[in-house]
Amino acid sequence: MATFKAEVQNKRADGTYNVRIRVTHNREIRRLSTNLYVTEADLTRSRKIKNVNIQEKCDDLIRKCRESCNNSDFELFDMPIDELVAKIKKYLQGGDKFYLDIIQYIRVKATEMKKSTGDTYLNVSSALRRFTKRESIDISEINTNFLREFERFIVTEPSQRGSNRKKAGKDPVAKGGRAVSKYLACVRAIHNMAKQEFNDEDRGIINIPFSPFKNYKLKPQPKTRKRALPVESIQQIINLPYEKEITGGRTNRFNLAKDCFILSFALMGMNSADMFLSGLPVNNTVIYNREKTEGRRDDKAEMHVKIESCIMKLMDKYKDDKKLFRFYRHYSNHAIFNATINKGLKRIGQQTGVNNLEFYAARHSWATIASSSAVGIDKYTVHEGLNHAPNRDMKVTDIYIDRDWSVIWEANKKVLALFDWTNVMT
């Protein structure tokens, strides 16, 4: 006979736990996610649920699970656990009519993702709520017309980010084209996850029969705006005099932005997230997994960058005993760290004549200068230096080749040799 128990396991980034129903049947275990979340205050030291309200809701769910089993009679004994779990899910969702709240499903799946990716999916769930003006949406409502209307909503809705929110006396700032492709791509991914989880073609169980994305063409992401700076502009930034530091331990954004921009450029376009998260260098080499693509690549987007002597003093300025830099001690997450840098870069851009200077320009600039006639690095080496994923043909080849990091290190040396580093070495 199947048994059921409410439990919590992994702590989420926001400090909460998702309550799951553990199903044990024929000595096998599966877990059902619920829409219940608890905090440390709701748990005992041994992580047992002590919140009476949550306990009652869990008891009700377990009662319904048992009801589902009672309806199976003797066939339950020989039923595989996955088939039993599918049957229980269907019963909990209303019996014969399959129902799946896509908004709640997104929230549950977001907890299983890397935080930055999960946050994007949570933004999509919020956008769906604003679009429908409802707290729940059945997955059967996601059809081609729904997707087209949702696309129009994204295009016309003012941006919801920080100071871009609509305020009295200010015109709303529209979302960019990137939001359309990103949000709809997330809806497609979630729809596919749901079909994979709740459909079982081998047993003839098709709870989600429709494929709305067959008739809806997903818009490609707009090409990234070119942000590369010429050698002269990079040298200007290197030569900029520092401002007087703020008393009381606060960081001067201008000085921080200048240093981080130079460090990123000299470390072959290292992203701010990686500067924030990376561990200590090994043998004068920064070894890290690129945060943006680590979860999507077989090689975990591993990167090795040799620290050149021209930035050694700058490296020492921010060194730490636990990580590559001490930025994590001053900012709660890498998004805030990146935003702080970009605020400082706006002031640097004003002094150097570069409109809307952003941190990512360091990465674009390294690639552009490396491939220019002044340096002459081949496109494949630049590709490697940026730690981009190999194309399909190269993936097969890379299986047989041990990566030689010295090739991109030599390329970086050639790029950095174009500049006068006196201002940051003294």
N, C-alpha and C positions, 0 to 999 in steps of 0.2 A: 504493500500500500504506500502511496506517495505521502510524504510529510512536508510541512511548510514551516518556515521560520523567518521572521523579519530580522534583518541585520544591516549593518553599515560596514564599509570597508575603507576605500581610499578617500582621503581628505582632498577636497577641491581647492583651487587657487583662492577662492573667496572665503575659505574657512568653513564651508558647510560640507555635509555628507549627504549623498543620495541614499535613501532607504531602498533596499532591495528585498525581494521575497526569495529566499533560498528554497529551491525545489529539489528534494531527494527522492529518487525512484530507482528501484533495482540497483542500488549502490552507486548510482551516478548522480551528479549534482549539476544543476543549472540555476541561473539567477535571473529574476524578472525585475527590471528597473521600474520604479514607481515615480509618481509626480510629487513625492514627499521628500522634504529636505530637513535636516536637523543640524544644530550647531553643537559645540562642546557642552553648552549649558543643558542640552537635552539628553546628554549621555552620562552614564556612570564612568568610573575610571576604566572599567573593562569594556567600554563601548557598548553597553546594553542601553536600550532606549528607556529613559525614565519619564519622559514627557507624557503625561496621561492622555492628552488629546491625540498625539501621534500614535500612542499605543492602541487607542480605540480604532483609529483609522486602519492601522496594520491588522488588527484583529478582524475587521470587517473584510479586508482584502483576502486574508487567509480563509475566512468563512466561505467567501465566494469561490476560492480555489478548490476547496473541499467539495462544494456543491457541484462544480464542474466534474470532479472525479466521481462523485456519487452517481452522476448521470451516465457514466461509462460502463457500469456493471462489471462483468467478469473480463471484458476485453482489456481492462486497465492493466491486468497482471502481465500480459505479453506486449503491451504497447511500449515502443521505444520512447525514451525520455524526451527527445526532440519533438516527437509527434504529440506527446502529452502536453508539453509546454505550449505548442502551437494551439492546441485545443483550449487550454486554459486562457491564453491571450484572447482568443476569439470570444470565449465566454465572458471575460471581463469587459470586452469592448461592445457587448450588447447581443451576443448570441449569433444568429444567422447573418445579420447585417454587420459587415465589417466597418468599423469606425476607427480612424486614427487622427487625433488632433495633431496636425502638422506643426503648429507652433510649439506645443509641448514636446513633440518629438525632436524638434530642432534643439530645444533647451537641453534635453537629455543627452543628445549626441555631442553637443558642444562641450559637455563636461568630460568627454572622452578624448577630446582633441588637445593639441598644444594650445596654450593660452591665447596666443595672438590669433590663431586660426579660429578657435572657439569664440573669441570676441567678435570676429567678423560674422559668424553664424548667428550670434545673439543679436547683432545689429539688424540682420535680415529678418529675424523673428519679430523684432520691434517694428520694422518697416511694414511687415505683413499686417500687424495689428493696426497700425495707423491707416493702412490702405483699406482694410475691411471694416475698421471701427468695431472690431470684435476681439474677444480674448481667445477664441478657438476657431479653427478652420478644419473641416474634414478633408482628408487627402483627396476624396472623390471630387472636390470642388476645383482642384488644380487641373484645369483644362487649357486648351490653346487660347481661348478668349480671355481667361483669367490672367494668363501670362502676359498677353499683349496689354491688358488694362493695367497690370502691375508695372509693366515697363513705362507706360505713359505717366503713371503716378510718380515713379522714381525720377523721371526727367523733370517733371514740373514742381515737385516738392522742394521747398527750400532746404538747404543743407542743415543738418541737425548737429553739426559739430561746434562746440564751444561758442565763441563769440560770433559765429556765423548764423546762429539761430535768429529768427526774425524778431526784431525789436521795433518798438514804436519810433517812428521817424527815420527808419533805415529800410532800404530796399533789401529783400531777402536775396541771399546768394544761392544760386542754383547749384545742384550737384553736377559733378563732371561726368563725362561719358563713361569713365572707368567704373563708376558706381553701378551703372546699368548692367554691364557685362559681368561684374563681380557678383552682384546680388542674384541675378538670374542663374549664374553658374552654380551658386550655392543651393538655390532651389532645386536645380537639376540633380546635383549631387545627393541632396537629402531625399529626393523622390526615388533615385536609384537605390539608395541605402534601404529605404522602406520596402521597395519591391524585393530586394535581396533577402531582407529579414522576414517578411510576412508572406511571401509567395514560395511555394514549394512545388515546382513543376513535376518532380518525380512522383509525388503523391497526389497530383492533380489539384493542389490547393492554390488558387489564384485569388487572393484577397484584393489585389490592386491590379486590375486588368488593363488599365489605360496607360498610354505612353505619350503624354501631351507634347513632349519635346521632339517627337517625330515631325510634327507639323509647325513647330515654332522654331524659327532660326535664331540661334543665340548670336547676339551682336559681338564681334571681336573687340577686344580691348583696344582703345585708341593708342597709336604709337606714342611712346614716351617722348616728351619734348627734349630736344637736344640741349644739354646744359654744360657742355664742355667749355673750359676756359683755355685761352692760349697761354703759352709759356710766360709771356709778359705779365699777365694777370696773376698767375700763381706766384711769380717772383714778387709782385707788389704785396701780396698777402704775407709772404715770408718776411718782407722788409718792414711791414707795418709796426710802428712803435706800440708797446703795450700801454694800456691805460692804468691809472693808479688803482691798486686793489682796494676793494671795499673793506672797511674795518668791521670787526665783529664776526669774522669767519665766513661771511657770505662771499660767493663766487662772482667775479666780474664776468658777465656773459660775453663781452667782447673778447676778453683774453682767452676764456675757455673755448669760444668758437674758433678763434685763430689757431690755437694749439691743436684742437681736435681735427680741424680741416687739414692742417699740415700732416698730422699723424696718419690720417686716413689716406691721404695722397701717397705718402712715403711707404705705407704698408699695403700698397697696390689696391687702393679703393676699399679698404676695410669698412664695413658698415658700422653705424653707431651701436646697434644692438650687439654686435660681436665685440666691439670695444668695451661694452658694458659687462658682458657675460663671460668673456674668455678667461681661462686660467693662466697660471704663471708661465712665462717663456721657458723653453728647454734648450740649453746650449745656444743661447742668443737667437733663438728661433721662436716665433709666435706660432703655436699649433692650436687650431680651433676648428670647429664644425660650423659652417655658415648657418646661422639661425634661420634665415629665410627659407632655405631649401633642404635643410638637414633631414626632415621627415619625408621628403619626396625622392631621395636618391639612395641607391644601394651603397654608395661609398660614404654616406652620411655627410656629404659635402665637406669632406676634410680638406683643410688648407694649411700649408706651411709657408711662413714668410720670414725671411732672414732680416734681422734688425740691422740696418746700415748705420755706420758711425755718425752720419750727419744728423740723425734724430735721437742719438743716445741720451743727450742731455734732456731732451723733451720727454723721453720715456721715463727717465729718472724723476722728473718733476711730478709725475702722477703715479709712480710705482706703489705697489701694495704687497703685503706679505701673503695674501691669499689668492688674489686675482691679478690679471695683467695690469689693470688700472684700478684706482680707488674710487672711481665714479659711483660704484654701487653703494658706497657709504653715504653719499650725499643726495641721491635721487632714489625714489622708491621703485622705479622701474625704468626700462630703457626707452619707453615712449616719452616719458617726461624729460629724460636726459636728452633725447633727440630734439624735442620741442625747444628746450633751453638753448641748445646749440644753434638752431635755426633762427631764433630771435636775435642772438648775437651776430649771426651772419648777415642779417638784414642791415645792421649798422656797418659791418665790414664792406658790404656791397655798395653802400652809399659813398664810402671813402675811396673805393677802387673803381667806381663807375660801372658796377655789375648789378643790373636790376634783378630783384628777387633772388639773390644768391641763396642757394640751398646746399645742405650738407652733401647730397648725392652728387653734386657737381665735382667733388673730389674724385669720385670713382669714374665718372664720365671723362674727366680731364686726363686721368692716368691712361685710360684706354686710347683716347684720341692722340695724345702726345706719343705714346709708345708705338702706335702704328703710323705715325707721320714720317715724312722723308728725313726729318732731322735725326730720328732714332732708327727707323727701319725695321721694327720688330714684325715678324710675320703674324698674320691674323690668328693662326692656331695658337701661338704662344700667348698672344693677348687674351684669347678665349680662356686659356688655362690660368693665366694670371688673375683673371676676374673670378675664377672658380665657378665658371658656368658649367652646366651639365653637358656631357658629350652628346653629339647627335646619335641617331640610331646606328649608323655605320661604325662610328668611333667607339660606341659602347662595347661592341663585340671585340674590336681590336684591343681595347683597354684591358680586357680580361687577361691578355697574354703579355702585357707590358707593365713592368714595375715603374711607377712614376718617378721621374728624375726632377726633383724640385730645383736643382741648380740651374736649369734652363730658364725658369721664370725669374730666379734670383738675379741672374746675369742681365735679363731684360730690365728688371727694376733698377739695377745699377746704372744702366745706360740712360734711363729716364731721369734719374736723380742727378746724374752728372751734368745735366743741362742747366742746373741752378746753382746760385751762390747761397750757401747755407750758413755763412758767417753769422748772420743775425740770430740764429737759433743754436749755434754751437758755442757761443761765447757767453 
